[in-house]
Amino acid sequence: MTLDFDVIVIGGGNAALCAALAARESGARILVIECAPEAERGGNSRFTAGGMRVAYRGVEDLMRLIPDLTEEEKAITDFGAYPEGQFYDDLCRITQYRTNPQLAETLVTRSFQTLKWMRGKGIRFAPIYGRQAFKVEGRFQFWGGLTVEAWGGGPGLIDALYSAAIRNGIDVRYASRALNLIHDNNTVRGVMVRSATGTAPVYGRAVVLACGGFEANAEARARYLGPGWDLAKVRGTRFNNGDGIRMALDIGAMPYGNWSGCHAVGWDRNAPEFGDLSVGDGFQKHSYPFGIMVNAHGRRFVDEGADFRNYTYAKYGRAILEQPGQFAWQVFDHKVAHLLRDEYRIKRVTKVSADTLEELADKLEDVDAAGFIDEVRAYNAAVTLDRPFNPNIKDGRRTRGLAVDKSNWANTIDTPPFEAYAVTCGITFTFGGLRIDHEARVINTDGVPITGLYAAGELVGGLFYFNYPGGTGLMSGSVFGAIAGAAAGRFALG
């Protein structure tokens, strides 16, 4: 056997590139195998807004990640703090206390130092002003535990990571699909790769799997997530078909985590089947806490104000998929129109507007107009006005007496012009995957690490169940990518 590389990384997104960069620090020879062509490189990471949920103690910590933060920005902004304990509690609460405690603790306690490490590799960060802070009485206040994003969003993150890979002498092969792992006696020796020149083995001392979940595979979605999931739109790359998970299971890896669960959001009803790089994450529609969502019967079906959108958006895609026709309409009046995120203003958006509710009802395609009017009247009558509306906090402005009450940010829908946006379910990534240990080694069904095999990113199971705190996916990919790469590099040169 001819050894081609020390560490082979399968995948081309944030987790994969963090793994490659960390492995390279040991002096190992690295190959990144990306099944997408170069024009579509970056996996799901490229389709994100670049948000990174990180534990920090205050603005002084943020300055270590964002040294170009201006004095003016600091003067007009309450950045608050997001201590490790709160991050850990949020992750536990949102996953209904199913998250693996060891994985969760590693993610939380390594989050800040991982972003510092990435900063050292040339990755820049910025505050998420446009999505996570509203200006109230002349001052911005961040909410929901999410303050930091990669400069340039997901595309900027991917470009910076690939630039770092080139500077560090990492070999990347595009349009190359890993087919199966080469192994013997619970030890991985390399991978079979198919490219334009044919199929051939590539040998290495260690392999890192970081090639996403099975969200782009309609058959696997229906098999594991359940009936109807084959109809969901795919928010990101068309290449995440679960190949990495399959290859590991084929050699005895332990399946782990919430295999019937996924991250799924409200997504434009007429978006294409897979993500469009020219639009990125612009098809998402996440300002629903400030309005109402109705189904084909014109009825509300979720508490739009149950929590900050960071803690509900990843589960409401499932709720929309469960509605008749797999769609809903988000409805807003003029009082909150200025709070709608930029994604509501893109050219490719399914939107209607009207000066009266009756006119709006007639424009809501596939919706019972009379049912909608009745629902809005009942909702308006149930809104309590004893608390002021404040988008930066859970303000307790709610409804009372409805079948589905709204817990926060409840405003009457009565001020024209009215706007409505059609959404369906957009799946981001799946929660089921492989079991890993503290060094990101893949564990087999006997509970023993598979020698030379590591994993990071979406295909790691055990972190997310039922739901997901916004910004934790990229952070998880970075943390466990760096751990996997460093461990693989040490093993390869051991």
Backbone torsions as a table, in degrees:
resi	resn	phi	psi	omega
1	MET	NA	130.6	176.3
2	THR	-95.0	123.7	179.5
3	LEU	-78.9	117.5	-177.6
4	ASP	-87.3	-41.8	-177.5
5	PHE	-144.4	160.7	174.5
6	ASP	-78.7	-46.4	-179.0
7	VAL	-129.8	129.0	175.4
8	ILE	-109.3	124.0	178.2
9	VAL	-107.7	122.9	-179.7
10	ILE	-101.0	114.9	-177.5
11	GLY	130.5	162.4	-176.1
12	GLY	-137.8	20.4	179.1
13	GLY	-102.1	-160.2	-176.1
14	ASN	-58.3	-49.5	-178.5
15	ALA	-61.6	-43.4	-178.0
16	ALA	-64.1	-45.1	-178.1
17	LEU	-70.1	-35.9	174.3
18	CYS	-62.6	-40.1	177.4
19	ALA	-63.1	-44.5	-178.7
20	ALA	-63.2	-43.0	-179.1
21	LEU	-67.1	-40.2	178.9
22	ALA	-67.2	-40.2	178.7
23	ALA	-66.5	-34.6	-178.6
24	ARG	-66.3	-26.7	-179.7
25	GLU	-61.4	-24.1	179.4
26	SER	-81.2	-7.1	-176.0
27	GLY	94.2	3.2	-178.5
28	ALA	-70.1	151.5	173.1
29	ARG	-83.8	125.8	-170.1
30	ILE	-117.6	136.7	169.8
31	LEU	-121.9	128.6	172.6
32	VAL	-104.3	123.9	179.1
33	ILE	-105.7	112.3	-178.3
34	GLU	-114.9	120.0	-175.6
35	CYS	-73.7	-21.1	178.5
36	ALA	-77.9	153.2	170.2
37	PRO	-67.3	164.3	-175.0
38	GLU	-57.0	-36.3	-178.2
39	ALA	-65.4	-21.3	-179.0
40	GLU	-115.1	18.6	-176.7
41	ARG	-64.9	159.5	172.4
42	GLY	112.5	-5.4	177.7
43	GLY	56.2	-153.2	179.0
44	ASN	-67.3	-25.2	-177.0
45	SER	-56.7	-34.4	-176.5
46	ARG	-70.4	-20.1	-178.6
47	PHE	-92.8	-0.7	-176.1
48	THR	-87.3	171.7	172.1
49	ALA	-82.6	-7.2	177.9
50	GLY	85.5	12.0	-179.1
51	GLY	-67.7	137.3	-179.0
52	MET	-126.7	111.7	176.9
53	ARG	-79.0	114.6	-173.9
54	VAL	-133.8	142.7	175.7
55	ALA	-79.0	131.7	177.2
56	TYR	-149.9	154.1	-173.5
57	ARG	-95.0	-9.0	-178.8
58	GLY	158.9	-172.1	-175.0
59	VAL	-63.9	-26.7	178.2
60	GLU	-63.3	-40.7	175.2
61	ASP	-64.2	-43.0	-179.3
62	LEU	-61.9	-33.1	178.7
63	MET	-64.3	-26.2	177.7
64	ARG	-73.5	-25.6	176.4
65	LEU	-92.8	-31.5	-175.5
66	ILE	-127.2	71.6	-175.8
67	PRO	-64.4	-18.1	178.9
68	ASP	-91.1	13.8	173.5
69	LEU	-61.4	126.0	-172.6
70	THR	-83.8	160.2	176.6
71	GLU	-63.2	-35.4	178.2
72	GLU	-64.6	-43.1	178.1
73	GLU	-61.6	-41.9	179.0
74	LYS	-65.8	-34.4	-176.9
75	ALA	-71.2	-31.7	-175.1
76	ILE	-103.8	10.3	-173.2
77	THR	-130.5	134.7	168.9
78	ASP	-97.7	98.1	-179.1
79	PHE	-79.0	-18.7	179.6
80	GLY	60.7	-151.7	177.4
81	ALA	-146.8	157.0	176.6
82	TYR	-137.9	81.1	-175.3
83	PRO	-66.4	160.7	-178.3
84	GLU	-57.1	-39.5	-179.7
85	GLY	-61.1	-39.0	179.3
86	GLN	-70.7	-40.6	176.6
87	PHE	-58.2	-48.9	-179.4
88	TYR	-62.0	-44.4	179.8
89	ASP	-63.2	-41.0	178.6
90	ASP	-62.3	-44.2	-179.7
91	LEU	-62.9	-41.8	178.1
92	CYS	-65.9	-46.7	-177.1
93	ARG	-62.8	-46.1	-176.0
94	ILE	-67.3	-30.3	179.8
95	THR	-95.2	15.0	-180.0
96	GLN	54.8	38.1	174.5
97	TYR	61.6	27.4	176.5
98	ARG	-95.1	-19.3	-176.2
99	THR	-56.4	142.7	178.2
100	ASN	-65.1	120.5	-174.1
101	PRO	-59.4	-38.4	-178.6
102	GLN	-69.1	-44.2	177.2
103	LEU	-63.2	-43.2	-179.1
104	ALA	-62.4	-43.8	-179.9
105	GLU	-64.2	-40.9	178.0
106	THR	-62.3	-45.5	179.3
107	LEU	-58.0	-48.2	-175.8
108	VAL	-67.7	-49.7	-173.3
109	THR	-74.7	-20.3	179.0
110	ARG	-97.9	-2.6	-172.5
111	SER	-62.5	-49.9	-175.6
112	PHE	-67.3	-47.1	-178.1
113	GLN	-66.0	-28.4	177.4
114	THR	-68.8	-41.4	177.4
115	LEU	-66.7	-35.6	174.9
116	LYS	-62.3	-41.9	177.9
117	TRP	-61.8	-43.5	178.3
118	MET	-63.8	-39.4	176.6
119	ARG	-57.4	-39.4	177.7
120	GLY	-66.1	-20.3	177.0
121	LYS	-89.9	1.9	178.5
122	GLY	100.1	8.0	178.6
123	ILE	-86.4	125.2	-178.9
124	ARG	-98.3	152.2	179.5
125	PHE	-129.8	162.7	-178.9
126	ALA	-150.9	160.7	173.5
127	PRO	-71.7	146.4	-179.0
128	ILE	-89.7	69.2	-177.6
129	TYR	-62.8	-43.3	-172.2
130	GLY	-69.6	-16.5	-173.1
131	ARG	-122.1	-24.6	-168.1
132	GLN	-122.9	8.4	179.5
133	ALA	-147.4	131.9	174.6
134	PHE	-110.3	147.7	-179.8
135	LYS	-89.5	116.4	179.0
136	VAL	-124.8	122.4	-178.7
137	GLU	53.1	44.3	172.9
138	GLY	80.0	7.1	-176.3
139	ARG	-136.3	133.8	175.3
140	PHE	-80.7	144.3	175.2
141	GLN	-136.0	123.8	178.6
142	PHE	-80.5	146.8	-175.3
143	TRP	-138.8	161.3	172.0
144	GLY	75.3	14.2	174.2
145	GLY	73.9	12.7	-175.4
146	LEU	-128.3	111.5	-172.2
147	THR	-123.9	-24.4	-169.1
148	VAL	-114.4	139.9	173.0
149	GLU	-134.3	156.8	173.4
150	ALA	-68.9	141.5	178.9
151	TRP	-62.1	124.9	-178.3
152	GLY	84.0	12.1	179.3
153	GLY	64.8	-155.8	179.8
154	GLY	-59.6	-46.4	177.9
155	PRO	-60.0	-40.4	178.8
156	GLY	-65.1	-39.2	177.6
157	LEU	-61.1	-47.7	-178.0
158	ILE	-64.6	-44.3	179.1
159	ASP	-60.5	-41.2	-179.4
160	ALA	-67.4	-39.5	179.2
161	LEU	-65.4	-42.2	179.3
162	TYR	-68.6	-35.3	175.3
163	SER	-62.2	-41.1	177.7
164	ALA	-64.5	-39.6	179.1
165	ALA	-62.1	-42.6	179.1
166	ILE	-63.5	-45.2	179.9
167	ARG	-60.3	-29.9	-176.5
168	ASN	-95.7	9.6	173.6
169	GLY	72.2	31.5	179.4
170	ILE	-89.8	130.4	-179.0
171	ASP	-84.1	128.9	178.4
172	VAL	-121.3	129.8	175.9
173	ARG	-116.7	117.8	-179.4
174	TYR	-90.5	167.1	178.7
175	ALA	49.7	38.5	179.9
176	SER	-126.0	120.4	-175.4
177	ARG	-105.9	125.4	173.2
178	ALA	-73.4	128.8	-176.0
179	LEU	-100.5	-45.5	178.4
180	ASN	-161.1	161.4	-179.0
181	LEU	-87.2	138.8	173.4
182	ILE	-88.7	124.1	-172.5
183	HIS	-152.1	161.6	169.1
184	ASP	-159.1	141.6	174.5
185	ASN	50.4	50.0	177.7
186	ASN	61.9	25.8	178.4
187	THR	-129.7	129.9	178.8
188	VAL	-86.9	133.0	-177.4
189	ARG	-112.5	-12.4	-177.4
190	GLY	161.9	-156.5	-175.2
191	VAL	-151.1	143.3	171.9
192	MET	-83.6	131.3	-173.9
193	VAL	-126.3	133.1	175.7
194	ARG	-107.7	127.7	177.5
195	SER	-137.7	-172.5	-179.0
196	ALA	-63.8	-22.3	-178.7
197	THR	-91.6	-1.9	178.9
198	GLY	124.2	-170.3	-179.3
199	THR	-109.5	131.6	-176.7
200	ALA	-153.4	155.7	176.7
201	PRO	-79.4	145.5	170.2
202	VAL	-123.4	122.3	-174.1
203	TYR	-100.4	145.8	177.8
204	GLY	-159.5	164.2	179.8
205	ARG	-79.7	-26.8	-179.5
206	ALA	-144.5	149.0	178.0
207	VAL	-127.9	132.2	173.8
208	VAL	-110.3	121.0	175.2
209	LEU	-89.7	118.5	179.5
210	ALA	-147.9	50.0	-171.0
211	CYS	-116.6	28.3	168.7
212	GLY	85.2	175.3	179.2
213	GLY	-89.0	-154.3	-177.4
214	PHE	-111.3	25.3	-174.1
215	GLU	-65.4	-26.0	-179.8
216	ALA	-88.0	4.2	-177.6
217	ASN	-105.8	102.4	-174.7
218	ALA	-60.8	-38.6	-179.8
219	GLU	-65.2	-44.6	179.8
220	ALA	-66.9	-36.4	177.6
221	ARG	-60.7	-47.2	-179.7
222	ALA	-66.2	-35.6	-177.9
223	ARG	-69.9	-42.9	-174.1
224	TYR	-99.3	-39.8	-178.2
225	LEU	-84.6	-29.0	175.5
226	GLY	122.1	174.2	-179.2
227	PRO	-57.9	139.9	178.2
228	GLY	94.5	-20.1	-177.4
229	TRP	-72.8	-18.3	172.9
230	ASP	-66.6	-14.8	-178.2
231	LEU	-91.6	-7.2	-177.3
232	ALA	-70.1	149.3	170.2
233	LYS	-76.1	154.1	177.1
234	VAL	-105.6	118.6	-176.0
235	ARG	-66.6	-33.7	-169.5
236	GLY	-115.1	-138.4	-172.7
237	THR	-67.5	149.6	176.7
238	ARG	-83.6	-1.0	-173.0
239	PHE	-96.6	-7.8	-178.2
240	ASN	-85.0	84.4	-175.6
241	ASN	-103.3	8.1	179.3
242	GLY	84.4	16.3	-175.6
243	ASP	-62.0	-40.8	-179.2
244	GLY	-63.5	-41.9	177.4
245	ILE	-63.0	-46.5	-179.1
246	ARG	-59.3	-45.8	-178.3
247	MET	-60.6	-39.6	179.9
248	ALA	-71.2	-41.7	178.6
249	LEU	-62.5	-35.3	-179.4
250	ASP	-61.6	-25.2	180.0
251	ILE	-107.5	16.8	171.2
252	GLY	101.4	13.2	178.1
253	ALA	-67.6	153.5	-178.5
254	MET	-86.5	121.3	172.2
255	PRO	-69.9	144.1	-171.9
256	TYR	-153.6	148.2	172.8
257	GLY	99.9	-163.6	-172.6
258	ASN	-91.6	80.4	-175.2
259	TRP	-68.1	-19.1	177.2
260	SER	-97.4	8.9	-177.5
261	GLY	-117.0	159.9	-179.4
262	CYS	-161.5	166.7	171.9
263	HIS	-91.0	116.9	-178.7
264	ALA	-145.0	139.0	-170.0
265	VAL	-129.9	174.1	169.3
266	GLY	-73.0	126.2	-170.6
267	TRP	-135.7	143.6	-176.3
268	ASP	-50.7	132.8	-173.4
269	ARG	-60.9	-30.1	-176.4
270	ASN	-107.1	20.5	174.6
271	ALA	-66.6	158.4	178.5
272	PRO	-67.7	171.7	-176.0
273	GLU	-60.7	-39.3	178.6
274	PHE	-121.2	170.4	-179.1
275	GLY	-60.7	149.3	179.0
276	ASP	-114.9	116.8	-176.0
277	LEU	-63.2	-24.6	179.1
278	SER	-72.6	-18.2	179.2
279	VAL	-108.4	-29.3	-178.8
280	GLY	64.0	-127.4	-179.0
281	ASP	-93.1	15.2	-176.1
282	GLY	-68.4	-15.3	178.0
283	PHE	-78.3	-12.7	178.7
284	GLN	-70.3	155.7	-179.8
285	LYS	-138.2	97.2	-167.9
286	HIS	-115.0	14.8	179.1
287	SER	-95.5	14.6	-177.9
288	TYR	-55.7	-25.9	178.5
289	PRO	-58.8	-20.0	-176.6
290	PHE	-97.7	3.0	177.0
291	GLY	-137.8	-148.7	175.3
292	ILE	-131.3	157.4	174.2
293	MET	-118.7	131.4	-180.0
294	VAL	-125.4	153.8	179.8
295	ASN	-100.0	-166.5	-176.8
296	ALA	-62.1	-25.4	177.7
297	HIS	-85.5	-0.4	-177.8
298	GLY	81.6	11.6	-174.0
299	ARG	-103.7	144.0	170.8
300	ARG	-71.0	151.4	-175.2
301	PHE	-140.1	-4.8	174.4
302	VAL	-138.0	160.5	171.0
303	ASP	-83.5	99.1	-176.4
304	GLU	-61.9	-25.2	-177.9
305	GLY	-108.0	27.4	-177.2
306	ALA	-61.5	-34.0	-177.9
307	ASP	-164.1	175.4	171.4
308	PHE	-54.6	146.3	-174.7
309	ARG	-58.6	-26.5	178.1
310	ASN	-56.8	-25.3	-173.9
311	TYR	-107.2	1.8	179.0
312	THR	-127.3	-24.8	-170.5
313	TYR	-61.9	-31.7	-175.1
314	ALA	-77.9	-10.2	176.5
315	LYS	-108.9	-15.5	-176.6
316	TYR	-76.9	-16.4	172.4
317	GLY	-61.8	-40.4	176.7
318	ARG	-62.5	-42.2	179.8
319	ALA	-61.8	-38.2	177.8
320	ILE	-68.2	-41.7	179.3
321	LEU	-60.2	-29.9	-178.0
322	GLU	-80.0	-6.7	-179.9
323	GLN	-81.2	159.0	176.8
324	PRO	-55.8	128.1	179.7
325	GLY	77.7	1.6	177.6
326	GLN	58.5	40.4	178.6
327	PHE	-147.9	168.6	174.2
328	ALA	-153.4	167.4	172.9
329	TRP	-119.4	133.1	172.3
330	GLN	-95.5	128.5	-172.3
331	VAL	-119.9	132.9	-179.5
332	PHE	-135.4	151.9	170.2
333	ASP	-109.4	-179.7	-169.6
334	HIS	-66.5	-23.9	-177.5
335	LYS	-60.1	-30.1	-175.6
336	VAL	-114.6	4.5	-175.3
337	ALA	-58.4	-32.9	-178.1
338	HIS	-71.5	-13.1	-179.9
339	LEU	-90.3	-9.3	-177.4
340	LEU	-67.5	137.5	-177.6
341	ARG	-67.5	164.7	-176.1
342	ASP	-58.5	-28.3	-177.4
343	GLU	-62.9	-17.2	177.7
344	TYR	-80.5	-7.6	-175.0
345	ARG	-112.1	9.3	178.2
346	ILE	-71.2	161.8	-178.1
347	LYS	-68.5	-40.7	-176.1
348	ARG	-90.3	78.1	-177.2
349	VAL	-136.1	140.4	178.9
350	THR	-92.7	97.9	-170.4
351	LYS	-134.7	144.5	168.9
352	VAL	-132.0	154.2	177.6
353	SER	-143.2	157.6	-177.2
354	ALA	-162.1	161.0	179.4
355	ASP	-92.9	-12.0	175.1
356	THR	-132.7	155.7	177.9
357	LEU	-65.1	-35.8	179.8
358	GLU	-64.3	-42.2	177.6
359	GLU	-65.7	-40.4	177.9
360	LEU	-62.1	-43.2	-178.7
361	ALA	-56.8	-39.5	-179.1
362	ASP	-69.7	-20.9	-178.3
363	LYS	-92.5	-11.3	-179.2
364	LEU	-77.2	98.1	-174.7
365	GLU	-59.0	131.2	176.1
366	ASP	70.5	16.2	179.8
367	VAL	-111.2	139.3	174.6
368	ASP	-67.7	108.3	-173.5
369	ALA	-63.0	-44.2	-179.2
370	ALA	-64.4	-40.6	177.9
371	GLY	-62.7	-38.0	178.8
372	PHE	-65.3	-46.1	180.0
373	ILE	-60.6	-44.5	178.6
374	ASP	-61.0	-40.4	-178.2
375	GLU	-65.5	-43.4	-179.5
376	VAL	-65.5	-40.4	178.4
377	ARG	-62.3	-44.0	179.5
378	ALA	-66.0	-40.3	179.2
379	TYR	-63.6	-48.9	-179.3
380	ASN	-58.4	-39.9	-178.9
381	ALA	-68.7	-22.2	-175.8
382	ALA	-93.2	-8.0	-178.5
383	VAL	-71.2	127.8	175.7
384	THR	-90.9	137.3	-173.1
385	LEU	-112.1	18.1	-175.5
386	ASP	-83.6	-7.7	178.9
387	ARG	-121.8	142.5	178.7
388	PRO	-73.0	147.0	176.9
389	PHE	-75.5	130.4	178.1
390	ASN	-145.5	109.3	-175.5
391	PRO	-71.2	-13.3	-177.0
392	ASN	-87.1	-11.9	-179.3
393	ILE	-134.1	163.4	169.5
394	LYS	-75.9	98.8	-164.9
395	ASP	-83.6	-7.3	179.0
396	GLY	71.6	5.7	175.9
397	ARG	-77.1	111.0	-164.0
398	ARG	-137.3	178.7	170.0
399	THR	-107.4	161.1	176.8
400	ARG	-137.5	135.8	173.3
401	GLY	95.2	2.1	179.8
402	LEU	-90.7	159.4	175.6
403	ALA	-60.1	-37.9	173.7
404	VAL	-125.5	99.5	180.0
405	ASP	-77.9	156.2	173.7
406	LYS	-103.9	128.8	-168.5
407	SER	-89.1	-26.7	-178.8
408	ASN	-146.4	160.2	173.0
409	TRP	57.9	32.7	-179.4
410	ALA	-83.5	114.2	173.9
411	ASN	-119.5	145.8	175.6
412	THR	-64.3	146.6	176.7
413	ILE	-97.6	89.2	-172.3
414	ASP	-149.0	2.1	-175.6
415	THR	-115.2	111.4	-179.9
416	PRO	-74.9	163.1	-3.2
417	PRO	-75.4	151.9	179.9
418	PHE	-98.6	147.1	178.7
419	GLU	-129.6	146.1	176.4
420	ALA	-141.7	144.4	-175.1
421	TYR	-129.5	128.4	-178.9
422	ALA	-85.2	130.1	-179.2
423	VAL	-130.8	156.1	171.2
424	THR	-131.1	-165.0	-180.0
425	CYS	-91.9	128.0	173.7
426	GLY	-117.1	115.8	-178.5
427	ILE	-85.2	135.5	-179.2
428	THR	-99.0	-60.2	176.4
429	PHE	-155.4	160.8	-177.6
430	THR	-95.3	153.6	-174.1
431	PHE	-94.9	-20.6	179.7
432	GLY	-81.2	146.8	-179.9
433	GLY	-172.8	-137.3	-173.7
434	LEU	-106.0	151.6	175.4
435	ARG	-88.9	133.9	176.7
436	ILE	-126.3	165.5	176.5
437	ASP	-105.8	-166.3	-174.2
438	HIS	-67.5	-17.4	176.2
439	GLU	-102.9	14.6	-179.5
440	ALA	64.6	21.3	174.1
441	ARG	-76.3	137.7	178.5
442	VAL	-74.3	132.4	-177.9
443	ILE	-97.4	138.7	178.3
444	ASN	-90.2	179.2	-174.5
445	THR	-70.0	-9.1	172.9
446	ASP	-92.7	1.2	-179.2
447	GLY	82.2	17.3	-176.8
448	VAL	-112.7	139.2	176.6
449	PRO	-61.9	139.4	172.5
450	ILE	-80.8	118.0	-172.6
451	THR	-61.3	126.5	175.8
452	GLY	84.3	5.1	-178.1
453	LEU	-119.1	127.6	-177.5
454	TYR	-129.7	162.6	-178.8
455	ALA	-148.5	151.4	178.7
456	ALA	-158.0	159.5	175.9
457	GLY	89.1	-152.6	-173.9
458	GLU	-57.7	-30.8	-173.7
459	LEU	-83.3	5.9	171.7
460	VAL	-85.7	123.6	178.3
461	GLY	-92.4	160.5	172.7
462	GLY	103.5	-10.6	179.9
463	LEU	-88.4	-47.7	-171.6
464	PHE	-113.8	133.6	177.0
465	TYR	-135.4	129.6	174.1
466	PHE	68.8	-38.3	-170.4
467	ASN	-155.5	-173.4	-167.2
468	TYR	-163.8	131.3	173.2
469	PRO	-79.8	126.7	-175.7
470	GLY	-51.4	139.5	178.2
471	GLY	85.1	-1.4	-177.1
472	THR	-83.4	-23.3	-178.2
473	GLY	-65.6	-52.4	177.8
474	LEU	-62.7	-39.1	179.8
475	MET	-63.9	-41.8	177.4
476	SER	-61.7	-44.4	178.7
477	GLY	-60.4	-40.0	179.3
478	SER	-67.6	-48.0	-177.0
479	VAL	-62.7	-54.8	-175.8
480	PHE	-76.7	-24.3	172.1
481	GLY	-63.3	-46.3	179.0
482	ALA	-64.3	-40.5	178.3
483	ILE	-63.9	-47.4	-178.5
484	ALA	-62.1	-44.5	-178.7
485	GLY	-64.6	-43.6	-179.9
486	ALA	-63.7	-42.9	179.8
487	ALA	-66.5	-41.2	179.1
488	ALA	-63.9	-40.8	179.0
489	GLY	-64.4	-42.8	177.8
490	ARG	-61.7	-44.3	-179.4
491	PHE	-64.5	-44.8	-175.9
492	ALA	-61.7	-33.5	-177.8
493	LEU	-103.4	10.2	-171.7
494	GLY	-61.1	NA	NA
